[in-house]
Amino acid sequence: GIIPEPMFDEIAPGKPIASYLDSRKEDLPALVSLAFTASAAHEKDLPQFVAGLGSEDPVTRYWAIQGCLNLGKSASKTTASLVALLDDPYSANRVAAAEALFGLGHEKQAGNVLVAELDRAPNEDAVLNVICVLTRTDALGSIPDDWVRKALKENKAGEYVKRLAVRLDQERK
């Protein structure tokens, strides 16, 4: 659970995630600690999240973003860093940054990034991650009709994506 599932294929292409974790054994205690700190959502930990937002490690960035997301408005001074992470190389980080920005009042910018991520996401897990965030932010209605039609026709789309596309298509008729 320390590595976000939408990141698996990007972080360890063609390899089991366990192999990647084995290569990071020394880093795991710090990552687990950061994840627990992010989940606790204490304002006193904001400096740790600010530092993590600039990390070269994508997993550290992810948990730092989660910390900011969980702090909500108390993390408002991280807005510029979160905006920069909308272009992160990893989908899970782009989506998490958009969700954090949504909570900081940047709904339009965050929504645009999330909708664009539906086509940019590198794998099904990443698409599901976007859909979950769009659901949590009550922004499923912003999914374009073109994406819905494409998902309905896509043979490779998973059951959940297809089910959402069918529901959206029926609601829009």
ZAPA-727838 format. One record per residue: residue number from 1; x, y, z of N, C-alpha, C in turn. Coordinates in Angstrom, 3 decimals, m for minus. Each point is the difference from the previous one (the first is absolute). Layout:
N
- guse | n_px | n_py | n_pz | ca_px | ca_py | ca_pz | c_px | c_py | c_pz
- NUM | X | Y | Z | X | Y | Z | X | Y | Z
...
//
This chain:
173
- guse | n_px | n_py | n_pz | ca_px | ca_py | ca_pz | c_px | c_py | c_pz
- 1 | 0.776 | m1.195 | 0.000 | m0.776 | 1.195 | 0.000 | 0.829 | 1.277 | 0.000
- 2 | 1.296 | m0.104 | 0.148 | 0.814 | 1.212 | 0.064 | 0.221 | 0.594 | m1.394
- 3 | m0.051 | m0.844 | m1.006 | 0.113 | 0.463 | m1.389 | m1.418 | 0.063 | m0.558
- 4 | m0.445 | 1.168 | m0.478 | m1.358 | 0.075 | m0.551 | m0.139 | m0.897 | m1.233
- 5 | m1.061 | m0.773 | m0.033 | m0.210 | m0.955 | m1.087 | 0.058 | 0.639 | m1.390
- 6 | m0.543 | 1.202 | m0.195 | 0.097 | 0.601 | m1.342 | 1.447 | 0.272 | m0.430
- 7 | 0.925 | m0.055 | 0.932 | 1.398 | 0.278 | m0.294 | 0.797 | m1.269 | m0.346
- 8 | m0.555 | m1.163 | 0.262 | 0.737 | m1.250 | m0.175 | 0.666 | m0.111 | m1.366
- 9 | m0.783 | 0.129 | m1.074 | 0.539 | m0.195 | m1.347 | 1.033 | 1.045 | m0.368
- 10 | m0.149 | 1.207 | 0.535 | 0.941 | 1.065 | m0.322 | 1.311 | m0.154 | 0.772
- 11 | m0.094 | m0.450 | 1.221 | 1.166 | m0.048 | 0.868 | 0.807 | m1.288 | m0.189
- 12 | m0.669 | m1.043 | m0.437 | 0.667 | m1.290 | m0.207 | m0.531 | m0.644 | m1.282
- 13 | 0.258 | 0.639 | m1.154 | m0.560 | m0.533 | m1.246 | 0.469 | m1.430 | m0.287
- 14 | m0.980 | m0.865 | m0.219 | 0.288 | m1.382 | m0.359 | 0.526 | m0.859 | 1.137
- 15 | m0.006 | 0.523 | 1.218 | 0.519 | m0.757 | 1.146 | m1.056 | m0.047 | 1.103
- 16 | 0.080 | m1.013 | 0.837 | m0.914 | m0.024 | 1.150 | 0.360 | 1.140 | 0.959
- 17 | m1.001 | 0.588 | 0.624 | 0.245 | 1.106 | 0.923 | 0.849 | m0.471 | 1.178
- 18 | m0.076 | m1.275 | 0.335 | 0.814 | m0.538 | 1.098 | 1.491 | 0.165 | m0.290
- 19 | 0.400 | m0.156 | m1.265 | 1.411 | 0.191 | m0.362 | 0.418 | 1.442 | 0.239
- 20 | m0.873 | 0.922 | m0.361 | 0.289 | 1.408 | 0.234 | 0.145 | 0.263 | 1.498
- 21 | m0.925 | m0.530 | 0.790 | 0.055 | 0.201 | 1.446 | 1.278 | m0.588 | 0.589
- 22 | 0.415 | m1.170 | m0.498 | 1.247 | m0.597 | 0.470 | 1.185 | 0.926 | m0.250
- 23 | m0.043 | 0.709 | m1.128 | 1.104 | 0.905 | m0.325 | m0.006 | 1.254 | 0.884
- 24 | m1.081 | 0.206 | 0.740 | m0.134 | 1.207 | 0.833 | m0.120 | m0.340 | 1.484
- 25 | 0.493 | m1.169 | 0.390 | m0.145 | m0.452 | 1.397 | 0.427 | 1.053 | 1.015
- 26 | 1.121 | 0.656 | m0.290 | 0.520 | 0.987 | 0.955 | m0.916 | 1.220 | 0.117
- 27 | m0.733 | 0.304 | m1.056 | m0.862 | 1.183 | m0.027 | m1.377 | m0.239 | 0.615
- 28 | m0.401 | m1.246 | 0.118 | m1.368 | m0.306 | 0.423 | m0.379 | 0.573 | 1.359
- 29 | 0.840 | m0.075 | 1.025 | m0.413 | 0.581 | 1.282 | m0.331 | 1.496 | m0.103
- 30 | 0.791 | 0.745 | m0.757 | m0.264 | 1.434 | m0.154 | m1.287 | 0.231 | m0.792
- 31 | m0.237 | m0.814 | m1.027 | m1.221 | 0.143 | m0.785 | m1.241 | m0.335 | 0.835
- 32 | 0.089 | m1.058 | 0.773 | m1.123 | m0.388 | 0.863 | m0.257 | 1.104 | 1.025
- 33 | 1.056 | 0.528 | 0.564 | m0.143 | 1.088 | 0.968 | m0.673 | 1.217 | m0.643
- 34 | 0.424 | 0.351 | m1.207 | m0.604 | 1.132 | m0.697 | m1.474 | m0.266 | m0.298
- 35 | m0.313 | m1.223 | m0.403 | m1.398 | m0.339 | m0.287 | m0.868 | 0.133 | 1.252
- 36 | 0.495 | m0.481 | 1.131 | m0.759 | 0.128 | 1.247 | m0.114 | 1.469 | 0.417
- 37 | 1.076 | 0.745 | m0.185 | m0.027 | 1.427 | 0.333 | m1.018 | 0.719 | m0.881
- 38 | m0.007 | m0.314 | m1.291 | m0.962 | 0.619 | m0.924 | m1.429 | m0.327 | 0.403
- 39 | m0.216 | m1.227 | 0.426 | m1.344 | m0.427 | 0.393 | m0.461 | 0.653 | 1.297
- 40 | 0.926 | 0.340 | 0.866 | m0.347 | 0.610 | 1.289 | m0.469 | 1.444 | m0.159
- 41 | 0.472 | 0.683 | m1.032 | m0.444 | 1.359 | m0.335 | 0.156 | 1.000 | 1.145
- 42 | 1.227 | 0.146 | 0.476 | 0.302 | 1.002 | 1.014 | 0.733 | 1.165 | m0.660
- 43 | m0.462 | 1.208 | 0.259 | 0.611 | 1.186 | m0.597 | 1.490 | 0.104 | 0.294
- 44 | 0.426 | m0.480 | 1.139 | 1.406 | 0.081 | 0.372 | 0.892 | m0.771 | m0.979
- 45 | m0.586 | m0.902 | m0.777 | 0.773 | m0.815 | m0.938 | 0.096 | 0.627 | m1.390
- 46 | m0.611 | 1.150 | m0.189 | 0.020 | 0.645 | m1.314 | 1.419 | 0.200 | m0.542
- 47 | 0.977 | 0.418 | 0.801 | 1.361 | 0.140 | m0.550 | 0.544 | m1.308 | m0.597
- 48 | m0.343 | m1.115 | 0.606 | 0.430 | m1.298 | m0.536 | m0.662 | m0.249 | m1.361
- 49 | m1.261 | 0.366 | m0.135 | m0.689 | m0.176 | m1.276 | 0.580 | 0.936 | m1.051
- 50 | 0.271 | 1.237 | 0.389 | 0.595 | 0.966 | m0.927 | 1.319 | m0.554 | m0.540
- 51 | 0.815 | m0.545 | 0.886 | 1.281 | m0.583 | m0.438 | m0.248 | m1.182 | m0.939
- 52 | m0.974 | m0.831 | 0.319 | m0.292 | m1.179 | m0.812 | m0.534 | 0.329 | m1.380
- 53 | m0.683 | 1.133 | m0.133 | m0.532 | 0.393 | m1.312 | 1.115 | 0.205 | m1.015
- 54 | 1.177 | 0.353 | 0.465 | 1.125 | 0.227 | m0.894 | 0.940 | m1.191 | m0.133
- 55 | m0.361 | m1.115 | 0.573 | 0.855 | m1.190 | m0.045 | 0.147 | m0.548 | m1.422
- 56 | 1.133 | m0.601 | m0.257 | 0.189 | m0.686 | m1.286 | m0.743 | m1.330 | m0.039
- 57 | m0.343 | m0.523 | 1.154 | m0.682 | m1.285 | 0.093 | m1.505 | 0.183 | m0.200
- 58 | m0.585 | m0.667 | m1.000 | m1.433 | 0.171 | m0.262 | m0.898 | m0.472 | 1.140
- 59 | 0.424 | m1.013 | 0.744 | m0.821 | m0.502 | 1.099 | 0.011 | 1.005 | 1.157
- 60 | 1.143 | 0.588 | 0.258 | 0.072 | 1.046 | 1.027 | m0.878 | 1.181 | m0.400
- 61 | 0.065 | 0.388 | m1.276 | m0.863 | 1.093 | m0.462 | m1.465 | m0.354 | 0.203
- 62 | m0.378 | m1.235 | m0.317 | m1.385 | m0.429 | 0.143 | m0.481 | 0.183 | 1.444
- 63 | 0.784 | m0.493 | 0.957 | m0.441 | 0.084 | 1.393 | 0.039 | 1.431 | 0.516
- 64 | 0.913 | 0.807 | m0.489 | 0.014 | 1.418 | 0.370 | m1.255 | 0.695 | m0.534
- 65 | m0.379 | m0.324 | m1.224 | m1.235 | 0.560 | m0.569 | m1.197 | m0.447 | 0.838
- 66 | m0.027 | m1.274 | 0.382 | m1.098 | m0.502 | 0.827 | m0.067 | 0.757 | 1.324
- 67 | 1.154 | 0.307 | 0.570 | 0.022 | 0.783 | 1.233 | m0.640 | 1.358 | m0.198
- 68 | 0.341 | 0.661 | m1.105 | m0.598 | 1.308 | m0.312 | m1.495 | m0.133 | m0.246
- 69 | m0.384 | m1.032 | m0.730 | m1.417 | m0.252 | m0.254 | m0.761 | m0.166 | 1.309
- 70 | 0.551 | m0.786 | 0.899 | m0.665 | m0.264 | 1.274 | m0.050 | 1.232 | 0.900
- 71 | 0.954 | 0.902 | m0.148 | m0.011 | 1.237 | 0.788 | m1.004 | 1.013 | m0.535
- 72 | m0.411 | m0.169 | m1.255 | m0.977 | 0.915 | m0.579 | 0.510 | 1.426 | m0.034
- 73 | m0.838 | 0.937 | 0.397 | 0.330 | 1.433 | m0.060 | 1.258 | 0.339 | 0.798
- 74 | 0.337 | m0.811 | 0.984 | 1.204 | 0.253 | 0.795 | 1.272 | m0.163 | m0.823
- 75 | m0.124 | m0.593 | m1.181 | 1.159 | m0.191 | m0.877 | 0.013 | 1.024 | m1.132
- 76 | m0.720 | 1.094 | 0.167 | m0.141 | 0.973 | m1.098 | 1.335 | 0.565 | m0.473
- 77 | 1.000 | 0.058 | 0.878 | 1.288 | 0.539 | m0.448 | 0.762 | m0.961 | m0.919
- 78 | m0.539 | m1.178 | m0.221 | 0.634 | m0.946 | m0.927 | m0.587 | 0.087 | m1.404
- 79 | m0.899 | 0.952 | m0.224 | m0.714 | 0.089 | m1.277 | 0.954 | 0.017 | m1.192
- 80 | 1.015 | 0.829 | 0.023 | 0.925 | 0.094 | m1.147 | 0.701 | m1.331 | m0.250
- 81 | 0.403 | m0.681 | 1.060 | 0.655 | m1.305 | m0.165 | m0.968 | m1.032 | m0.559
- 82 | m1.249 | 0.043 | 0.459 | m1.010 | m0.937 | m0.507 | m0.307 | 0.283 | m1.468
- 83 | m0.061 | 1.260 | m0.375 | m0.216 | 0.344 | m1.414 | 1.135 | m0.565 | m0.847
- 84 | 1.221 | 0.118 | 0.468 | 1.146 | m0.544 | m0.742 | m0.122 | m1.513 | m0.159
- 85 | m0.577 | m0.663 | 0.998 | m0.129 | m1.461 | m0.058 | m1.129 | m0.467 | m0.917
- 86 | m0.764 | 0.920 | m0.539 | m1.007 | m0.382 | m1.000 | 0.666 | m0.521 | m1.266
- 87 | 1.296 | 0.250 | m0.144 | 0.781 | m0.510 | m1.133 | 0.981 | m1.087 | 0.429
- 88 | m0.225 | m0.594 | 1.157 | 0.868 | m1.071 | 0.493 | 0.056 | m1.129 | m1.032
- 89 | 1.123 | m0.691 | m0.100 | 0.079 | m1.134 | m0.940 | m0.930 | m1.167 | 0.347
- 90 | m0.499 | m0.044 | 1.236 | m0.821 | m1.128 | 0.445 | m1.464 | 0.410 | 0.147
- 91 | m0.869 | m0.766 | m0.618 | m1.428 | 0.282 | 0.009 | m0.563 | 0.123 | 1.410
- 92 | 0.357 | m0.913 | 0.885 | m0.538 | 0.035 | 1.367 | 0.320 | 1.325 | 0.681
- 93 | 1.166 | 0.551 | m0.288 | 0.380 | 1.278 | 0.595 | m0.748 | 1.169 | m0.635
- 94 | m0.191 | m0.055 | m1.306 | m0.772 | 1.062 | m0.666 | m1.424 | 0.035 | 0.546
- 95 | m0.588 | m1.166 | 0.146 | m1.381 | m0.105 | 0.473 | m0.109 | 0.437 | 1.456
- 96 | 0.934 | m0.443 | 0.837 | m0.027 | 0.395 | 1.409 | 0.186 | 1.514 | 0.145
- 97 | 0.904 | 0.574 | m0.791 | 0.215 | 1.454 | 0.052 | m1.268 | 0.738 | m0.434
- 98 | m0.651 | m0.495 | m1.026 | m1.251 | 0.622 | m0.454 | m1.062 | m0.082 | 1.089
- 99 | m0.107 | m1.137 | 0.659 | m0.997 | m0.129 | 1.061 | 0.314 | 0.950 | 1.156
- 100 | 1.262 | 0.121 | 0.358 | 0.385 | 0.923 | 1.070 | m0.336 | 1.439 | m0.392
- 101 | 0.278 | 0.356 | m1.246 | m0.305 | 1.353 | m0.475 | m1.504 | 0.245 | m0.042
- 102 | m0.744 | m1.021 | m0.343 | m1.461 | 0.109 | 0.003 | m0.463 | 0.407 | 1.399
- 103 | 0.554 | m0.650 | 1.006 | m0.359 | 0.309 | 1.376 | 0.465 | 1.372 | 0.467
- 104 | 0.975 | 0.561 | m0.710 | 0.501 | 1.333 | 0.335 | m0.719 | 1.099 | m0.780
- 105 | m1.052 | m0.391 | m0.733 | m0.806 | 0.991 | m0.699 | 0.355 | 0.208 | m1.458
- 106 | 0.867 | m0.813 | m0.541 | 0.403 | 0.117 | m1.404 | m0.733 | m1.054 | m0.832
- 107 | m1.329 | m0.004 | 0.112 | m0.821 | m1.044 | m0.616 | 0.146 | m0.054 | m1.516
- 108 | m0.007 | 1.156 | m0.654 | 0.048 | 0.011 | m1.466 | 1.322 | m0.576 | m0.509
- 109 | 1.107 | 0.469 | 0.537 | 1.313 | m0.488 | m0.429 | 0.134 | m1.492 | 0.305
- 110 | m0.391 | m0.405 | 1.197 | 0.088 | m1.400 | 0.392 | m0.906 | m0.864 | m0.873
- 111 | m1.213 | 0.477 | m0.241 | m0.937 | m0.754 | m0.838 | 0.518 | m0.191 | m1.412
- 112 | 0.608 | 1.039 | m0.562 | 0.567 | m0.105 | m1.351 | 1.101 | m1.056 | m0.043
- 113 | 0.835 | m0.023 | 1.025 | 1.083 | m0.984 | 0.053 | m0.571 | m1.409 | 0.130
- 114 | m1.002 | m0.162 | 0.848 | m0.594 | m1.328 | 0.194 | m0.650 | m0.513 | m1.280
- 115 | m0.725 | 0.856 | m0.679 | m0.642 | m0.419 | m1.253 | 1.063 | m0.360 | m1.037
- 116 | 1.044 | 0.801 | m0.105 | 1.084 | m0.304 | m0.945 | 0.681 | m1.319 | 0.363
- 117 | 0.076 | m0.282 | 1.290 | 0.668 | m1.227 | 0.462 | m0.757 | m1.255 | m0.418
- 118 | m1.283 | 0.108 | m0.255 | m0.750 | m1.168 | m0.469 | 0.618 | m0.564 | m1.271
- 119 | 0.496 | 0.866 | m0.875 | 0.647 | m0.451 | m1.238 | 1.502 | m0.168 | 0.154
- 120 | 0.572 | 0.668 | 0.973 | 1.455 | m0.033 | 0.199 | 0.438 | m1.180 | 0.862
- 121 | m0.885 | m0.482 | 0.853 | 0.333 | m1.059 | 0.958 | 0.620 | m1.198 | m0.724
- 122 | 1.085 | m0.529 | 0.550 | 0.736 | m1.060 | m0.695 | m0.587 | m1.398 | 0.111
- 123 | m0.990 | m0.205 | 0.879 | m0.541 | m1.346 | 0.178 | m1.383 | 0.081 | 0.646
- 124 | m0.659 | m1.122 | 0.046 | m1.361 | m0.080 | 0.540 | m0.068 | 0.443 | 1.462
- 125 | 0.984 | m0.384 | 0.801 | m0.010 | 0.410 | 1.404 | 0.079 | 1.520 | 0.126
- 126 | 0.766 | 0.626 | m0.875 | 0.113 | 1.454 | 0.028 | m1.325 | 0.653 | m0.403
- 127 | m0.683 | m0.573 | m0.983 | m1.314 | 0.523 | m0.401 | m0.981 | m0.145 | 1.162
- 128 | 0.015 | m1.138 | 0.665 | m0.891 | m0.201 | 1.144 | 0.308 | 0.996 | 1.110
- 129 | 1.263 | 0.309 | 0.185 | 0.397 | 0.997 | 0.994 | m0.623 | 1.355 | m0.329
- 130 | 0.058 | 0.387 | m1.266 | m0.604 | 1.267 | m0.425 | m1.505 | m0.025 | 0.259
- 131 | m0.637 | m1.088 | m0.363 | m1.449 | m0.122 | 0.192 | m0.356 | 0.107 | 1.480
- 132 | 0.793 | m0.623 | 0.857 | m0.268 | 0.093 | 1.443 | 0.105 | 1.435 | 0.484
- 133 | 0.999 | 0.731 | m0.486 | 0.148 | 1.397 | 0.421 | m1.145 | 0.841 | m0.563
- 134 | m0.369 | m0.223 | m1.246 | m1.135 | 0.729 | m0.571 | m1.280 | m0.286 | 0.791
- 135 | m0.133 | m1.219 | 0.499 | m1.149 | m0.367 | 0.818 | 0.048 | 0.727 | 1.345
- 136 | 1.163 | m0.034 | 0.650 | 0.128 | 0.657 | 1.318 | m0.209 | 1.505 | m0.088
- 137 | 0.372 | 0.591 | m1.115 | m0.133 | 1.448 | m0.154 | m1.329 | 0.379 | m0.661
- 138 | m0.858 | m0.977 | m0.189 | m1.322 | 0.200 | m0.606 | 0.121 | 0.657 | m1.375
- 139 | 0.966 | m0.486 | m0.791 | 0.272 | 0.599 | m1.304 | m0.127 | m0.995 | m1.154
- 140 | m0.723 | m1.097 | 0.203 | m0.175 | m0.969 | m1.088 | m0.676 | 0.636 | m1.211
- 141 | m0.822 | 1.000 | 0.238 | m0.689 | 0.675 | m1.093 | 0.936 | 0.731 | m0.937
- 142 | 1.231 | 0.225 | 0.419 | 0.966 | 0.695 | m0.856 | 0.672 | m0.938 | m1.007
- 143 | m0.275 | m1.293 | 0.115 | 0.572 | m0.950 | m0.962 | m0.641 | 0.266 | m1.358
- 144 | 0.809 | 0.259 | m1.020 | m0.553 | 0.341 | m1.316 | m0.734 | m1.171 | m0.659
- 145 | m1.000 | 0.334 | m0.803 | m0.747 | m1.013 | m0.750 | 0.920 | m0.817 | m0.904
- 146 | 1.022 | 0.648 | m0.565 | 0.940 | m0.725 | m0.873 | 0.679 | m1.141 | 0.756
- 147 | 0.387 | 0.270 | 1.251 | 0.654 | m1.038 | 0.794 | m0.983 | m1.132 | 0.284
- 148 | m1.243 | 0.355 | 0.307 | m1.021 | m1.011 | 0.286 | m0.188 | m0.897 | m1.223
- 149 | m0.150 | 0.613 | m1.179 | m0.190 | m0.800 | m1.230 | 1.211 | m0.894 | m0.266
- 150 | 1.182 | 0.553 | 0.198 | 1.227 | m0.783 | m0.223 | 0.070 | m1.178 | 0.969
- 151 | m0.337 | 0.229 | 1.274 | 0.028 | m1.072 | 1.004 | m1.026 | m1.082 | m0.320
- 152 | m1.141 | 0.391 | m0.554 | m1.026 | m0.983 | m0.368 | 0.475 | m0.899 | m1.137
- 153 | 0.820 | 0.551 | m0.891 | 0.487 | m0.763 | m1.155 | 1.289 | m0.758 | 0.287
- 154 | 0.734 | 0.421 | 1.013 | 1.326 | m0.561 | 0.291 | m0.107 | m1.438 | 0.486
- 155 | 0.592 | m0.912 | m0.758 | m0.029 | m1.412 | 0.381 | 0.847 | m0.276 | 1.236
- 156 | 1.045 | 0.798 | 0.205 | 0.919 | m0.241 | 1.110 | m0.462 | 0.645 | 1.302
- 157 | m1.035 | 0.826 | m0.048 | m0.471 | 0.666 | 1.215 | m0.519 | m1.037 | 0.984
- 158 | 0.354 | 0.170 | 1.250 | m0.432 | m0.918 | 1.035 | m1.473 | 0.160 | 0.335
- 159 | m0.500 | m0.922 | 0.782 | m1.428 | m0.043 | 0.324 | m0.463 | 1.274 | 0.706
- 160 | 0.792 | 0.495 | 0.945 | m0.418 | 1.186 | 0.734 | m0.079 | 1.223 | m0.916
- 161 | 0.997 | 0.153 | m0.867 | 0.013 | 1.132 | m0.939 | m1.199 | m0.097 | m0.930
- 162 | m0.259 | m1.185 | m0.518 | m1.156 | m0.201 | m0.884 | m1.308 | 0.322 | 0.729
- 163 | m0.108 | m0.486 | 1.240 | m1.217 | 0.236 | 0.781 | m0.231 | 1.495 | 0.222
- 164 | 1.072 | 0.728 | 0.297 | m0.118 | 1.443 | 0.172 | m0.407 | 0.656 | m1.312
- 165 | 0.617 | m0.407 | m1.093 | m0.320 | 0.580 | m1.308 | m1.473 | m0.244 | m0.353
- 166 | m0.491 | m1.197 | 0.266 | m1.410 | m0.314 | m0.274 | m0.895 | 0.894 | 0.855
- 167 | 0.331 | 0.123 | 1.282 | m0.817 | 0.835 | 0.890 | m0.021 | 1.458 | m0.451
- 168 | 1.179 | 0.539 | m0.330 | 0.062 | 1.382 | m0.457 | m0.749 | 0.202 | m1.313
- 169 | 0.140 | m0.974 | m0.887 | m0.683 | 0.081 | m1.282 | m1.519 | 0.009 | 0.209
- 170 | m0.507 | m0.862 | 0.860 | m1.440 | m0.054 | 0.269 | m0.502 | 1.277 | 0.678
- 171 | 0.796 | 0.530 | 0.919 | m0.407 | 1.235 | 0.701 | m0.044 | 1.201 | m0.935
- 172 | 0.788 | m0.034 | m1.061 | 0.111 | 1.147 | m0.890 | m0.975 | m0.052 | m1.167
- 173 | m0.752 | m1.063 | m0.100 | m0.960 | m0.119 | m1.107 | m1.269 | 0.732 | 0.318
//
